[in-house]
Amino acid sequence: MRKVAVGMMGLWLAAVSLSAAEQLSYQALVDRLTDLEFPARLPDPGERAAQFSSFDRASRYNAETGKYERWDANGDGGGFIRLENGEQVLAEMEGPGCIWRIWSANPNGRGRLKIVLDGAEQPVFHDSFRKLFDGGLATLPGGMLTYVAARGFNCYIPIPFQKSCRITAEPEWGQYYHFNYSTFPEGTTVPTFHLPLAAEELAALQAAERKLAAGYARPQTAASPVRQELELAPGATATLLQRSEPGAIVGWELKPELPGDQEAVRALLRNLIVEMRWDGAEQPAVWSPLGDFFGSAPGLNPYQAWPLGMLADGTFYSRWFMPFAAAEVKVVNRGTQPVKLTSSFWVEPLKRPLAEYGRFHAKWHGDGAPLPEPERQAIDWRVLETRGRGRWCGMMLHVWNPLGSWWGEGDEKFYVDGEKFPSTFGTGSEDYFGYAWCNPELFSKPFHTQSISEDNAGHISVNRFQLCDQIPFQKSFEADLEKYFRNDRPTRYRAVAYWYLDPAGSDPYGAVAASEMPTYPKLELRKPGVLEFERLRVISCSTGAAGGQHMRDFLKESELGTVRWSDVSQLFWRGSEGPGGRLEVEFPVNEDGRYALEMQFTKAPDYGKIQVSLDGRKLGEEQDLYADKVIPTGALQFGEVDLTKGPHRLSFELTGKNPASRGFLAGFDYLLLTPVK
């Protein structure tokens, strides 16, 4: 009997191995571009996804010390594996596998890119890197699979290979690259990508383009929608869907009645909380403010991506495939006003055994909470930490950056199943989200969008949905995003992570208390009525150079309620090596009259002493601009003067420096002319 049992087990293992040996046609791979059910399937052993990129190779893990060295290195434009026969080796992959996404910020038309599949003598592609994004693989005029989004070049044409893929480039190929790819379980058969594509292969790509370009449509299903209209009182909770038998949510459409005021809309969508529980679990698998869950924040920012979107009429939609044994969807009103909602769910029977699926998770949280900073380096902010078996499917990131300047230098770093060095290591935050060069231009594409950007100052909201290029994991997954600007600058991050997880897996993210939900005050950054020195015309500068300088790096969040430097900027005079230099600026006077003169300068450890003159006449005493830290002088009064209508000149002469000062620099914030009656 024992021998028979072993033999039967051997036959079972052989059957399992045979079923894993899947044969995928090119059309089947193309179907994964739009298939929202596949990411919900728990990954088979041997499935893997990773990224080759041009990240700065100075960042490394030292196995001997267990330390991460130069983890914030930022020269991410030209990294490669090695130089070989005069070419840079950019990527080496072992199959069976498929490249799903290629991205670059600057693929120029000079240095050629070479893609060699399965050890072939001839490359399948050997042309300029830019040509790859411009019809080099297939002519697809729809702009959904190859396109430029806010200066980011994107290609989502699948490139499968059976044994290997090797990508090399001549040195002048450009700057920055990502190659996102998957490898399949051993025994899987895929076609080797070839050019030109066969008619049926090209037709499959064109069909995918049409599907992605069509925008949002309600699910094509025989199931009737579960529809509710309700009014949710302040503090109340409503159940939008309750199911006790297995199935899958395949669509959700929600339309709240929105107020007319933009700030009120932003508050409403942050104060409505969506909670989803699967299979009777006590803790929700989905917990997020409503607007954030639907992929953009703050407020209503119309965009249409493939799994999520917001329409201009205030309709929000979700196409995420959400399987369950039982389901409960609730919405909580944490606001102070009642809200009317219209909700519709589409639910279908499962087409596969429930055990083959993970459960959909979406969790919202902010920088520093609820988990501590990763041990690797403080620059990395943990977006997601989860244990078990599942797939990472992307994120929505909301940035509040009220003082401006580019926030997104940070690289994404994804660790699969306990890796010490991340198998996905990016080249910049905007690169992960599919655009480039900190471009604030809004765009809406099937797999990534920038739905709001207040010129990189104020609110920014971006997302990336990894569907065909989702990342499978068997034991654990950790997603970090480098965060270059500190919280008290302030630059604040809020994110929703989207992933699928085995019901037995660990999701440590819980509800966020209302007291911990952020507010985004409108900042008064400019002193009323002043003339900003950095905006005045510089007439002459006898030594060094003078120009505008932002003072954002010298502010703390606690100081934002007051105006320290008007417009958070100054005219910075730099480069003087000693006393005697002179800087002259011109300012306008609108009417003849007598005026009281007020000015504010800056003090710093390397600033000198100056003498101020108006139209050639000295004003007041010499000003010592030294301090042991960078601070504003506060308002300085220079008395009353008679001024005629028209241009006038202020000059500043460097007369020396404090013995403790390290230099002869100077900074000027504002000029205020107050008429004297």
C-alpha positions as CSV (number, residue, x, y, z in Angstrom):
1,M,0.0,0.0,0.0
2,R,2.8,2.4,0.8
3,K,4.4,2.0,-2.7
4,V,1.0,2.6,-4.3
5,A,0.5,5.8,-2.3
6,V,3.9,7.1,-3.3
7,G,3.1,6.3,-6.9
8,M,-0.2,8.1,-6.8
9,M,1.6,11.1,-5.2
10,G,4.1,11.1,-8.1
11,L,1.3,11.1,-10.6
12,W,-0.4,14.0,-8.8
13,L,2.9,16.0,-8.8
14,A,3.3,15.2,-12.5
15,A,-0.2,16.5,-13.2
16,V,0.5,19.7,-11.3
17,S,3.8,20.2,-13.2
18,L,2.0,19.6,-16.4
19,S,-0.7,22.1,-15.6
20,A,2.0,24.7,-14.7
21,A,3.6,24.2,-18.1
22,E,1.4,26.8,-19.7
23,Q,1.6,27.7,-23.4
24,L,1.0,31.4,-23.9
25,S,0.4,32.9,-27.4
26,Y,1.3,36.4,-28.2
27,Q,-2.4,37.3,-28.3
28,A,-2.8,35.8,-24.7
29,L,0.1,38.1,-23.5
30,V,-1.5,41.1,-25.2
31,D,-4.8,40.3,-23.4
32,R,-3.0,40.8,-20.1
33,L,-2.7,44.5,-20.9
34,T,-6.4,44.9,-20.2
35,D,-7.2,41.8,-18.0
36,L,-8.2,42.9,-14.5
37,E,-8.9,39.4,-13.3
38,F,-5.4,38.0,-13.8
39,P,-3.7,40.2,-11.1
40,A,-6.2,38.8,-8.6
41,R,-4.9,35.2,-9.1
42,L,-2.4,34.1,-6.6
43,P,1.0,33.6,-8.2
44,D,2.4,30.2,-9.0
45,P,5.9,29.2,-7.8
46,G,8.5,30.5,-10.2
47,E,6.6,33.7,-11.2
48,R,8.8,36.7,-10.8
49,A,8.9,40.3,-11.9
50,A,11.7,42.9,-11.7
51,Q,13.2,46.0,-13.3
52,F,16.4,46.9,-15.0
53,S,17.1,50.6,-14.8
54,S,19.9,53.3,-15.0
55,F,19.9,53.9,-11.2
56,D,23.1,55.2,-9.7
57,R,25.4,52.2,-9.1
58,A,27.1,53.9,-6.2
59,S,24.0,52.7,-4.2
60,R,24.9,49.3,-2.9
61,Y,24.3,46.7,-0.2
62,N,27.5,45.7,1.6
63,A,26.9,42.0,2.6
64,E,30.0,42.0,4.9
65,T,28.8,44.9,7.0
66,G,25.1,44.5,6.4
67,K,24.9,48.2,5.6
68,Y,23.4,50.2,2.7
69,E,26.0,52.5,1.3
70,R,25.4,55.8,-0.5
71,W,21.7,54.9,-0.5
72,D,20.7,58.4,-1.6
73,A,23.1,58.5,-4.6
74,N,21.2,60.5,-7.3
75,G,23.2,60.2,-10.5
76,D,20.5,58.0,-12.0
77,G,20.7,58.9,-15.7
78,G,23.4,56.7,-17.0
79,G,23.9,53.6,-14.9
80,F,24.5,50.2,-16.7
81,I,25.7,46.7,-15.8
82,R,29.0,46.8,-17.6
83,L,30.9,47.9,-20.7
84,E,31.4,45.2,-23.3
85,N,32.9,45.6,-26.8
86,G,32.2,49.3,-26.7
87,E,28.6,48.9,-25.8
88,Q,26.8,49.4,-22.5
89,V,25.0,46.3,-21.2
90,L,21.6,47.6,-19.9
91,A,19.7,44.4,-19.1
92,E,20.1,40.7,-19.1
93,M,17.1,38.4,-18.5
94,E,16.6,34.7,-18.5
95,G,13.3,33.2,-19.8
96,P,10.7,32.3,-20.3
97,G,9.6,35.9,-19.8
98,C,8.2,39.1,-21.2
99,I,9.1,42.8,-21.2
100,W,5.9,44.7,-20.4
101,R,7.0,48.3,-20.0
102,I,9.9,50.4,-21.4
103,W,10.4,54.0,-20.2
104,S,12.9,56.7,-20.8
105,A,13.3,60.4,-20.1
106,N,15.6,61.1,-23.0
107,P,16.0,58.5,-25.7
108,N,17.9,60.3,-28.3
109,G,18.3,59.5,-32.0
110,R,22.1,58.9,-32.0
111,G,23.2,55.9,-30.0
112,R,21.5,52.7,-31.1
113,L,19.8,50.2,-28.8
114,K,20.1,46.5,-29.5
115,I,17.6,43.8,-28.3
116,V,18.7,40.2,-28.7
117,L,16.3,37.4,-27.9
118,D,17.0,33.8,-27.2
119,G,20.6,34.0,-28.3
120,A,19.7,34.9,-31.9
121,E,22.6,36.0,-34.2
122,Q,20.5,39.0,-35.3
123,P,18.9,41.4,-32.9
124,V,15.1,41.8,-33.1
125,F,15.6,45.6,-32.7
126,H,18.7,47.6,-33.6
127,D,18.0,51.3,-34.0
128,S,18.0,54.5,-32.0
129,F,16.4,54.2,-28.6
130,R,13.9,56.9,-29.6
131,K,12.7,54.9,-32.6
132,L,11.5,52.2,-30.2
133,F,8.9,54.7,-28.9
134,D,8.1,56.0,-32.4
135,G,6.8,53.0,-34.4
136,G,10.0,50.9,-34.2
137,L,8.0,47.9,-32.8
138,A,4.6,48.5,-34.3
139,T,2.6,51.3,-35.8
140,L,-0.1,52.1,-33.2
141,P,-1.7,55.5,-33.8
142,G,-4.0,55.3,-30.7
143,G,-1.4,56.6,-28.3
144,M,-2.3,54.1,-25.6
145,L,0.6,51.7,-25.8
146,T,3.4,54.0,-27.1
147,Y,3.4,57.7,-26.3
148,V,5.0,60.6,-24.5
149,A,3.4,61.8,-21.3
150,A,4.7,65.0,-19.7
151,R,8.1,64.3,-21.4
152,G,8.2,60.7,-20.3
153,F,8.5,58.1,-23.1
154,N,6.4,55.0,-22.6
155,C,6.1,51.7,-24.4
156,Y,3.7,49.0,-23.3
157,I,4.1,46.6,-26.3
158,P,4.8,43.1,-24.9
159,I,8.2,41.6,-25.9
160,P,8.2,37.9,-25.0
161,F,11.3,35.6,-25.0
162,Q,11.7,31.9,-24.4
163,K,15.3,31.6,-23.1
164,S,16.9,35.0,-22.8
165,C,16.8,38.7,-23.5
166,R,19.9,40.9,-23.7
167,I,19.8,44.7,-24.2
168,T,22.8,46.7,-25.1
169,A,23.3,50.3,-26.3
170,E,25.9,52.5,-27.9
171,P,27.2,55.1,-25.4
172,E,25.1,58.0,-26.9
173,W,21.8,56.2,-26.4
174,G,20.4,59.0,-24.2
175,Q,19.6,59.3,-20.5
176,Y,17.5,57.2,-18.1
177,Y,15.8,53.8,-18.8
178,H,13.4,51.3,-17.2
179,F,12.8,47.8,-18.5
180,N,10.0,46.1,-16.5
181,Y,9.6,42.4,-17.1
182,S,8.2,39.2,-15.8
183,T,9.5,35.6,-15.9
184,F,7.1,32.7,-15.9
185,P,7.3,29.3,-14.2
186,E,9.7,26.7,-15.7
187,G,8.1,24.9,-18.6
188,T,6.0,27.8,-19.7
189,T,6.1,28.3,-23.5
190,V,6.0,31.7,-25.0
191,P,6.6,32.9,-28.6
192,T,9.8,34.8,-29.3
193,F,9.0,38.3,-30.3
194,H,9.7,39.0,-33.9
195,L,9.4,41.9,-36.4
196,P,7.4,42.5,-38.4
197,L,4.5,41.2,-36.3
198,A,2.1,38.8,-37.9
199,A,-1.3,40.2,-38.9
200,E,-3.1,38.5,-36.0
201,E,-0.5,39.8,-33.5
202,L,-0.8,43.3,-34.7
203,A,-4.6,43.0,-34.7
204,A,-4.4,42.0,-31.0
205,L,-2.4,45.1,-30.2
206,Q,-4.8,47.3,-32.1
207,A,-7.8,45.8,-30.3
208,A,-6.1,46.4,-27.0
209,E,-5.5,50.0,-28.0
210,R,-9.1,50.5,-28.9
211,K,-10.3,49.0,-25.7
212,L,-8.0,51.2,-23.6
213,A,-8.8,54.4,-25.6
214,A,-12.6,53.9,-25.3
215,G,-12.5,55.3,-21.7
216,Y,-14.9,54.4,-19.0
217,A,-17.9,52.2,-19.7
218,R,-20.1,50.3,-17.3
219,P,-19.2,46.6,-17.0
220,Q,-20.5,44.4,-19.7
221,T,-22.2,41.8,-17.6
222,A,-25.5,40.0,-17.3
223,A,-25.6,40.8,-13.5
224,S,-27.9,43.6,-12.5
225,P,-26.2,46.4,-10.5
226,V,-26.7,46.6,-6.8
227,R,-27.9,50.3,-6.6
228,Q,-28.5,52.5,-3.6
229,E,-29.4,56.2,-3.2
230,L,-28.9,57.4,0.4
231,E,-28.1,60.4,2.5
232,L,-25.4,59.9,5.1
233,A,-25.6,62.0,8.2
234,P,-22.4,63.3,10.0
235,G,-20.9,60.5,12.0
236,A,-23.0,57.9,10.3
237,T,-22.0,54.6,8.6
238,A,-23.8,53.1,5.7
239,T,-23.5,49.6,4.2
240,L,-23.4,49.8,0.4
241,L,-23.0,46.1,-0.4
242,Q,-23.5,42.9,1.7
243,R,-22.9,39.4,0.2
244,S,-22.7,36.1,2.0
245,E,-21.9,33.9,-1.0
246,P,-18.8,33.7,-3.1
247,G,-18.4,36.1,-6.1
248,A,-16.4,39.0,-7.4
249,I,-17.0,42.7,-7.6
250,V,-16.2,43.7,-11.2
251,G,-17.3,47.3,-11.1
252,W,-18.2,50.1,-8.7
253,E,-19.7,53.4,-9.6
254,L,-20.2,56.1,-7.0
255,K,-21.5,59.6,-7.3
256,P,-21.6,61.8,-4.2
257,E,-23.5,65.1,-4.4
258,L,-20.6,67.6,-4.3
259,P,-20.7,71.2,-3.0
260,G,-19.8,74.1,-5.2
261,D,-16.7,75.2,-3.3
262,Q,-13.5,73.5,-4.1
263,E,-12.2,73.4,-0.5
264,A,-15.5,71.9,0.6
265,V,-15.2,69.2,-2.1
266,R,-11.7,68.4,-0.9
267,A,-12.8,68.1,2.7
268,L,-15.8,66.0,1.8
269,L,-13.8,63.5,-0.2
270,R,-11.2,63.2,2.5
271,N,-13.8,62.8,5.3
272,L,-15.8,60.1,3.6
273,I,-14.1,56.8,4.4
274,V,-14.5,53.5,2.4
275,E,-14.1,50.2,4.2
276,M,-14.2,46.8,2.5
277,R,-14.1,43.5,4.4
278,W,-13.8,40.1,2.8
279,D,-14.9,36.6,4.1
280,G,-16.1,37.9,7.5
281,A,-12.8,39.4,8.5
282,E,-12.8,41.8,11.5
283,Q,-10.3,44.2,10.0
284,P,-11.0,45.8,6.6
285,A,-8.8,44.9,3.6
286,V,-9.6,48.3,2.1
287,W,-9.5,51.5,4.2
288,S,-9.1,54.8,2.5
289,P,-10.6,58.3,2.2
290,L,-13.0,58.1,-0.7
291,G,-11.2,60.4,-3.1
292,D,-7.9,58.8,-2.5
293,F,-9.2,55.3,-3.1
294,F,-10.4,56.4,-6.5
295,G,-6.9,57.5,-7.4
296,S,-6.6,61.2,-6.9
297,A,-6.4,63.7,-4.1
298,P,-7.4,66.2,-2.9
299,G,-10.8,66.8,-4.4
300,L,-12.3,66.0,-7.8
301,N,-9.6,65.9,-10.4
302,P,-11.0,64.3,-13.6
303,Y,-8.9,61.5,-15.1
304,Q,-9.6,58.1,-16.7
305,A,-7.2,55.3,-16.1
306,W,-8.0,51.6,-16.7
307,P,-8.8,50.4,-13.2
308,L,-9.9,53.7,-11.6
309,G,-11.0,57.1,-12.6
310,M,-13.0,60.3,-11.9
311,L,-15.3,61.8,-14.4
312,A,-16.0,65.5,-14.8
313,D,-19.6,65.1,-13.7
314,G,-18.5,63.8,-10.3
315,T,-18.9,60.1,-11.0
316,F,-16.1,57.9,-9.6
317,Y,-15.5,54.4,-11.0
318,S,-13.5,51.3,-10.1
319,R,-12.9,48.3,-12.3
320,W,-10.7,46.4,-9.8
321,F,-11.6,42.7,-9.7
322,M,-12.4,41.9,-6.1
323,P,-13.1,38.2,-5.3
324,F,-14.6,37.1,-2.0
325,A,-16.3,34.3,-0.1
326,A,-18.3,37.0,1.6
327,A,-18.2,40.8,1.1
328,E,-19.1,43.9,3.1
329,V,-18.6,47.5,1.8
330,K,-19.2,50.4,4.0
331,V,-18.8,54.2,3.8
332,V,-18.3,56.4,6.9
333,N,-19.0,60.1,7.1
334,R,-16.4,61.8,9.3
335,G,-17.5,65.2,8.1
336,T,-19.8,67.8,9.7
337,Q,-22.4,67.9,6.8
338,P,-24.8,65.3,5.5
339,V,-23.8,63.8,2.1
340,K,-26.1,62.3,-0.6
341,L,-24.6,59.3,-2.5
342,T,-25.6,57.1,-5.4
343,S,-23.8,53.8,-5.5
344,S,-23.9,50.9,-8.0
345,F,-22.0,47.6,-7.7
346,W,-21.7,44.9,-10.3
347,V,-21.1,41.4,-8.9
348,E,-20.4,38.3,-10.9
349,P,-20.0,34.6,-10.0
350,L,-16.4,33.3,-9.9
351,K,-15.1,31.5,-13.0
352,R,-12.3,29.8,-11.1
353,P,-12.1,28.2,-7.6
354,L,-12.0,30.8,-4.9
355,A,-8.7,29.3,-3.5
356,E,-6.9,30.5,-6.6
357,Y,-7.5,34.2,-5.8
358,G,-6.0,36.7,-3.5
359,R,-8.1,39.3,-1.8
360,F,-8.0,42.9,-2.9
361,H,-6.3,45.4,-0.5
362,A,-6.1,49.2,-0.7
363,K,-4.7,51.1,2.3
364,W,-4.2,54.8,2.9
365,H,-1.5,56.2,5.1
366,G,1.0,59.0,5.4
367,D,4.7,59.5,5.9
368,G,5.9,58.0,9.2
369,A,2.7,56.1,10.0
370,P,1.7,53.6,11.0
371,L,5.0,51.7,10.6
372,P,8.4,53.0,11.6
373,E,11.0,54.2,9.1
374,P,12.8,51.3,7.5
375,E,16.0,50.3,9.1
376,R,17.9,50.6,5.8
377,Q,18.0,54.4,5.5
378,A,15.9,57.3,6.8
379,I,15.6,58.6,3.2
380,D,13.3,55.7,2.3
381,W,9.6,56.0,3.2
382,R,7.7,52.7,3.5
383,V,4.7,52.7,1.2
384,L,3.8,49.1,1.9
385,E,5.0,46.2,4.0
386,T,3.0,43.0,3.8
387,R,3.6,39.3,4.4
388,G,2.2,36.3,2.5
389,R,1.5,35.5,-1.1
390,G,0.1,38.0,-3.5
391,R,0.8,40.7,-6.1
392,W,1.7,44.4,-5.9
393,C,-0.4,46.4,-8.3
394,G,0.7,50.0,-7.8
395,M,-0.1,53.1,-5.8
396,M,-1.6,56.6,-5.7
397,L,0.6,59.3,-4.3
398,H,-0.7,62.6,-3.0
399,V,2.1,65.2,-2.3
400,W,1.5,68.4,-0.4
401,N,4.5,70.7,-1.2
402,P,3.3,74.2,-0.4
403,L,6.8,75.9,-0.7
404,G,7.4,74.5,-4.2
405,S,10.6,73.2,-5.7
406,W,11.0,69.7,-7.2
407,W,9.9,67.1,-4.6
408,G,10.3,63.9,-6.6
409,E,14.0,63.0,-6.8
410,G,13.4,59.9,-4.8
411,D,13.7,56.4,-6.3
412,E,11.2,53.5,-5.8
413,K,12.7,50.4,-4.3
414,F,10.7,47.2,-4.2
415,Y,11.9,44.1,-2.2
416,V,10.4,40.7,-3.0
417,D,10.5,37.7,-0.6
418,G,13.2,39.1,1.7
419,E,15.6,40.4,-0.8
420,K,18.5,42.5,0.6
421,F,18.9,44.5,-2.6
422,P,15.7,45.6,-4.3
423,S,14.8,43.9,-7.6
424,T,13.1,47.1,-8.6
425,F,15.3,50.2,-8.1
426,G,14.1,53.3,-9.9
427,T,15.6,56.6,-11.1
428,G,13.2,59.2,-9.7
429,S,9.6,59.5,-8.4
430,E,8.2,61.0,-11.6
431,D,9.9,58.2,-13.6
432,Y,8.1,55.6,-11.7
433,F,4.8,57.4,-12.5
434,G,5.7,57.4,-16.2
435,Y,6.6,61.1,-16.8
436,A,9.9,63.0,-16.6
437,W,11.9,66.1,-15.7
438,C,9.5,67.2,-12.9
439,N,7.0,68.3,-15.6
440,P,3.8,69.6,-14.0
441,E,1.7,69.0,-17.2
442,L,-1.4,66.9,-16.5
443,F,-1.9,63.7,-18.4
444,S,-4.3,60.7,-18.2
445,K,-3.1,57.3,-19.6
446,P,-4.5,53.8,-18.9
447,F,-1.8,52.8,-16.4
448,H,-0.6,56.1,-14.9
449,T,-1.8,59.7,-14.6
450,Q,-1.0,63.1,-13.1
451,S,-4.4,64.5,-12.3
452,I,-3.4,67.6,-10.3
453,S,-0.2,69.6,-10.1
454,E,-0.2,73.2,-8.8
455,D,3.1,73.8,-10.7
456,N,4.8,71.4,-8.3
457,A,3.8,73.7,-5.4
458,G,0.8,73.0,-3.3
459,H,-1.0,69.7,-4.2
460,I,0.3,67.1,-6.6
461,S,-1.4,63.7,-7.3
462,V,0.0,60.9,-9.4
463,N,-0.7,57.2,-9.7
464,R,0.7,54.1,-11.4
465,F,-1.3,50.9,-11.8
466,Q,0.9,47.8,-12.4
467,L,-1.4,45.4,-14.1
468,C,0.4,43.5,-16.8
469,D,3.7,44.4,-15.0
470,Q,2.3,43.6,-11.5
471,I,4.9,42.1,-9.1
472,P,4.2,38.6,-7.7
473,F,5.5,37.6,-4.3
474,Q,5.4,34.3,-2.3
475,K,6.5,35.4,1.2
476,S,6.7,39.1,1.5
477,F,6.7,42.4,-0.3
478,E,8.1,45.8,0.7
479,A,7.7,49.0,-1.3
480,D,9.8,52.1,-0.4
481,L,9.9,55.5,-1.9
482,E,12.9,57.8,-1.3
483,K,11.7,61.1,0.2
484,Y,14.2,63.9,-0.2
485,F,12.3,66.7,1.5
486,R,11.7,66.5,5.3
487,N,8.2,66.6,6.8
488,D,8.7,69.9,8.6
489,R,9.8,71.6,5.4
490,P,6.9,70.8,4.9
491,T,6.6,68.2,2.1
492,R,4.0,65.6,3.1
493,Y,3.2,62.3,1.4
494,R,-0.1,60.4,1.5
495,A,-0.4,57.2,-0.4
496,V,-2.9,54.4,-1.2
497,A,-1.2,51.1,-2.0
498,Y,-3.1,48.6,-4.1
499,W,-2.3,44.9,-3.9
500,Y,-3.7,41.3,-3.7
501,L,-3.0,39.1,-0.8
502,D,-3.7,35.5,0.3
503,P,-6.4,35.5,3.0
504,A,-3.8,34.1,5.4
505,G,-1.4,36.9,4.7
506,S,-0.5,39.8,7.0
507,D,-1.7,43.4,6.3
508,P,-0.6,45.6,9.3
509,Y,-2.3,48.8,8.1
510,G,-5.4,49.7,10.1
511,A,-7.7,52.7,10.3
512,V,-6.2,56.2,10.7
513,A,-7.8,58.2,13.5
514,A,-9.6,61.4,12.5
515,S,-7.2,63.4,14.7
516,E,-4.3,62.1,12.6
517,M,-5.9,63.0,9.2
518,P,-3.9,66.0,7.8
519,T,-5.1,69.5,7.1
520,Y,-3.7,71.6,4.3
521,P,-4.0,75.2,5.3
522,K,-3.8,77.9,2.7
523,L,-0.5,79.7,3.4
524,E,-0.1,83.4,3.4
525,L,3.4,83.6,1.9
526,R,3.6,87.2,0.9
527,K,3.5,90.4,3.0
528,P,0.8,92.7,1.6
529,G,1.8,95.7,-0.4
530,V,5.5,95.1,-0.5
531,L,7.9,95.3,-3.4
532,E,9.9,92.0,-3.6
533,F,13.6,92.7,-4.1
534,E,14.1,89.6,-6.2
535,R,11.5,91.0,-8.7
536,L,13.1,94.4,-9.0
537,R,15.4,95.3,-11.9
538,V,19.1,95.0,-11.0
539,I,20.8,98.1,-12.5
540,S,24.3,97.2,-11.6
541,C,26.3,94.6,-9.7
542,S,30.0,95.5,-9.4
543,T,31.2,92.2,-7.9
544,G,29.8,88.7,-7.9
545,A,26.2,88.1,-9.1
546,A,22.7,88.8,-7.8
547,G,19.6,86.8,-8.4
548,G,16.5,85.3,-6.8
549,Q,16.8,82.7,-4.1
550,H,14.0,80.6,-2.5
551,M,14.1,80.5,1.3
552,R,12.0,77.4,1.6
553,D,14.8,75.3,3.1
554,F,15.1,77.7,6.0
555,L,11.5,77.3,7.1
556,K,9.9,74.8,9.5
557,E,6.2,73.7,9.3
558,S,5.6,75.4,12.7
559,E,6.6,78.7,11.1
560,L,4.2,78.6,8.2
561,G,1.4,80.5,9.9
562,T,3.5,83.7,9.7
563,V,5.4,85.3,6.8
564,R,9.1,85.0,7.7
565,W,10.4,86.0,4.2
566,S,7.8,87.6,2.0
567,D,7.0,85.2,-1.0
568,V,9.5,82.8,0.7
569,S,12.3,84.3,-1.4
570,Q,15.0,87.0,-1.5
571,L,17.5,88.8,-3.7
572,F,20.7,87.0,-3.0
573,W,24.0,88.8,-3.6
574,R,26.8,86.3,-3.9
575,G,30.4,86.0,-5.0
576,S,32.0,89.1,-3.4
577,E,35.4,88.4,-1.9
578,G,35.8,91.6,0.1
579,P,34.4,95.0,0.9
580,G,33.7,97.7,-1.7
581,G,31.2,95.9,-3.9
582,R,28.0,97.7,-4.9
583,L,24.6,96.4,-5.9
584,E,22.0,98.8,-7.3
585,V,18.3,98.1,-8.0
586,E,15.4,100.2,-9.4
587,F,11.9,100.4,-7.9
588,P,8.8,102.3,-9.1
589,V,6.9,105.1,-7.3
590,N,3.3,105.5,-8.5
591,E,2.5,109.0,-7.0
592,D,4.4,112.0,-5.8
593,G,4.4,112.1,-2.0
594,R,6.1,111.5,1.3
595,Y,6.7,107.9,2.2
596,A,7.9,105.9,5.2
597,L,10.5,103.3,4.1
598,E,10.6,99.8,5.6
599,M,12.9,97.0,4.4
600,Q,13.7,93.5,5.5
601,F,17.0,91.8,4.8
602,T,18.5,88.4,5.8
603,K,21.2,87.5,8.3
604,A,23.4,84.5,7.9
605,P,26.8,83.1,9.1
606,D,28.5,84.2,5.9
607,Y,26.9,87.6,5.3
608,G,28.7,91.0,5.5
609,K,27.9,94.6,6.5
610,I,26.1,96.9,4.1
611,Q,25.3,100.6,3.8
612,V,22.0,101.5,2.2
613,S,21.6,104.5,-0.1
614,L,18.5,106.0,-1.9
615,D,19.1,107.9,-5.1
616,G,22.8,108.5,-4.0
617,R,22.0,109.5,-0.4
618,K,22.8,107.3,2.6
619,L,19.9,105.9,4.5
620,G,20.5,105.2,8.2
621,E,23.5,103.4,9.7
622,E,25.5,100.5,8.5
623,Q,23.7,97.2,8.8
624,D,25.5,94.1,10.1
625,L,23.9,91.0,8.4
626,Y,25.8,88.4,10.4
627,A,24.0,85.8,12.5
628,D,24.9,82.2,13.5
629,K,22.0,80.9,11.5
630,V,19.9,82.0,8.5
631,I,17.1,84.3,9.8
632,P,15.2,87.4,8.6
633,T,16.2,90.7,10.1
634,G,12.6,91.7,10.8
635,A,11.2,95.0,9.7
636,L,13.9,97.7,9.5
637,Q,12.7,101.4,9.5
638,F,14.6,103.9,7.3
639,G,12.6,107.0,8.1
640,E,10.5,109.2,5.9
641,V,11.5,110.5,2.4
642,D,9.9,112.7,-0.3
643,L,9.7,110.7,-3.6
644,T,8.5,111.8,-7.1
645,K,6.5,109.6,-9.4
646,G,8.7,107.4,-11.5
647,P,11.8,105.1,-11.0
648,H,14.2,105.4,-8.1
649,R,17.3,103.6,-7.1
650,L,18.4,101.8,-4.0
651,S,22.1,100.8,-3.7
652,F,23.8,98.5,-1.2
653,E,27.6,98.9,-0.5
654,L,29.5,96.1,1.2
655,T,31.5,97.9,3.9
656,G,33.1,95.0,5.8
657,K,32.0,92.1,7.9
658,N,31.6,90.9,11.4
659,P,34.7,89.1,12.8
660,A,32.6,86.0,13.3
661,S,31.3,86.0,9.7
662,R,32.7,83.7,7.0
663,G,32.0,85.9,4.0
664,F,30.7,89.0,2.3
665,L,27.3,87.8,1.0
666,A,24.0,89.6,1.5
667,G,20.3,89.0,1.0
668,F,17.3,91.4,0.6
669,D,13.7,90.4,1.1
670,Y,11.3,93.3,0.6
671,L,10.8,97.1,0.3
672,L,7.6,98.6,1.7
673,L,6.6,102.2,0.8
674,T,3.8,103.6,3.1
675,P,2.3,107.0,2.2
676,V,2.6,109.5,5.0
677,K,-0.5,111.7,5.3
